[in-house]
Every structure is written in structure tokens, then in C-alpha cells.
């Protein structure tokens, strides 16, 4: 099976992964004090961060580079993951939230290349990656993410009936590649 880094499609996310990996110092995940996005200024536009709140299930936006805000049409700082994504991406919201929380709780990096209905009723192709970051005690605390839009400009969705009918994706979980085109029900 390929190593996690080997299945990261974009150069930008590989560089973010390399930075994160270099800060781990043999641990499952680096601490927030060991991560400083300004260390990699050439990648700032692709970086985003979600913070896990004390309830263990709520993610709040903390940092979003211009690739994320341009792609989504919004800046999610201070908004919860649910506020940011449930309405704009209802068909994939539960899966997206579960993947984000699993990444934190299981120290399990995650990358996805997906073409689906995203924001503003447009189909977008992108590679998204999330990496766990801990607080000083080793508690999962922050998701360090990378978002790289793919394949140029979005296209308009012709009607509400077409939104999210199909989602094509390649998901990398636990160093295994799961791919395919799955019809949404």
C-alpha cells in the first residue's frame, strides 16, 4: 500500500504535509506551539485551521487562507464547521464532519480529491487535506488543513435537482486508497 504522502496529489499539500511531519518529532501529531503557518509563507493561501472546542464535537474556524476563502466565497473564522458547511454542502456534510473529527480523535491524517457541489451552487474540484495538531497535553485540538482548487474555474449547476446527485472522489484513509464514483441517495 502506498504511504500517505505518496497519494497526496498536489505539490502544495505535499509541502504542508512535509512541514507538519517535520514538526512531529516522533509523536503522532505536533503541538500547536510547534506549528506556525508563517514558517511556510508560500503555502499560507492554502492553509486553514479548525479548532476543536471543549465539548469534543464542535469545530470552530480559526484561520483560512485565500485559496479557501476564494474557493468557498466566505471566510469561516469564528464560525462553526456546521454553520460553514451544512447548508452549502448538505449531501456531504455528515461525512465531512465525521472525517474531520476522526482525524483529530484518532490522529489520522486524511486527504480527499473531490468533485462535488460545493459553494454558491457550483461544481468545484479540489484536493483537501487535514492533519491533527494537539495542545500542550497531547489532547487533539486543531486541524491543520490544506485546500488546493483543481482544474480551473467552477461551472454553474443547471438546476437544484442536479446538485450533488453524483460525487466522484478518491479518499485516502489509514494509508489505503478508496476510490470511485458513488451515487448520492
N, C-alpha and C positions, 0 to 999 in steps of 0.2 A: 504494500500500500504506500502511496506517496506521503511524504512528510507534509505537515500543514503548510509550510512556506511554499512548497512546490506547487500547490494548487491555487495559490493566490495569483489571480490573472494580471492585475495591473502593477506596474512599477511603483506607483505611489503607495499602494497598500503594502507591498513587499517592504518598502523602506520604513513605513510606520511599524510594521511587524518587527523588523530588524532592530529598530530603536527600542521598542517595548522589550524585546527579548534581551537586548544588551543591558537593560536595567534590572532584570530579574535576579541577577546574582545567585543563580541556582535555586531560587524559590519558585513556587507555582506562578506567582504574579508579583510584579514590582509594587511598591507602595506609592501613594500619591506624591509623597515628598521626592520620590525618585523620578517622577515624570514631570517634565517641564516642556510643554509644546513649543516654547520659544527656542528650545535647543535645535529644532528642525524647522527653521523658518520657511524653507522651500516647500514644506508639506502642510503648513498651517491652514491653507484654504480647504484641505481635505479632512481635517481633524474635527471630531466632535466628541463631546463628553456628556454622559448621563450619570447622575448621582443617585445611588440607592438611599432612600430615606429610612429612618429607624423602624418603620413598620415592616420592612423586608420585602415589600412588593411594589412600592411606588418609586418610579424613576422620575427625576426632575432634571430638565435640561440645564447645563452649565456653560458649555462652550460650543459654538457652531461656526466652522469656517465658511468662507464664501461659496465653496462648491456645494455645501449642504444647503445653505440659505438660497442660493440661486436655483438649485435643483427643486427645492420644496416650495419656494416662493414665500417662505416665512422664517423668522428667527424664533427658535423654541426655547431660548434662555428663560428660565423661571416657569416654564410650562411643564406639566406632567407629560409623560410618554402617551398616556391615554388622551389628553387634550390635543396633543400634537398629531396623533395618528388614527384614532378610532374613526373619526368622521371622514378623513381624507382617504383612508385605505381600509374600509370595513371588512373586506374579504380576507385580508391577510393579517389584520390587527392581532388576533389572538395568538397566531403562530409567531409573529414578530415579537410580541411581548414575552411569550414563553421562552423564545430563543435568547432574548436579552437577559432575562432573569436566570436562566440555566447557565449562561456564560459566567455570570457572577457567582452563583451559588456553587457551581461545580468547577470553577476555574477552567472553563472550557472555551478556548477561542473559537470563533465562528466566522465564516465568510460565505457570502452568497452572491452569485451573479444572477440578477433577476430582471426580467422584462415584465412589467405589470402596470396596471393603473396605479398611478401614484397621486400626485397632487394636481389640482386645477383641471381635472378630467383629461389628463394627458397620459399617454403611454410613455414610460421612460425606461431606458436600460441603464443599469448601474451595477457596480460592484460595491457591496457594503461589507465591512469587517468590524467585528467588535472583540475587544480584548479586556480581560479583567484586570483591575487595579485594586489594591487593598488600602485600608487605613493603617496606622502605625501598629495596630494589634494583630494584623493579619485578617481582619474581617473584610469580606468583599464590600466595596464601597463605590467605585467608579467604573464605568465602562468607557474605555478609550476606543473611539471608532474612527474608521476611515471611510469616506464615501467618494467614489470616483464615477462620475457620469460616463456612459459609454455611447458610442455610435451617433454622436451629433445631437441634433435638435429633436425635441419631442414631437409627436404627432397628435392631432386632435382626435378625441374619441367620438365616433359618429353619433352615438346615442347612449342613453343611460343603460339600455339593455345589453350593450356590448361591454360595459365597464366590468373588468375583472372576470369575464367569462373563462378566459384561459390565463394561466400564469406559467411561463416557462422559467425554469430555474435550475441552477446547479448549486447544491448545498453541500458544504464540507462540514462534517461533524465527526469529532474524535478521529481525525486523520482518515476518514472514509469519505468517498465521493458518492453522493446520491444524486442522480440526475434524471431529467425527463420533463415531459410536458403533462401537467395534470389538469384535468378539467375541474373547475370550481363548481360546487353544487350549491 
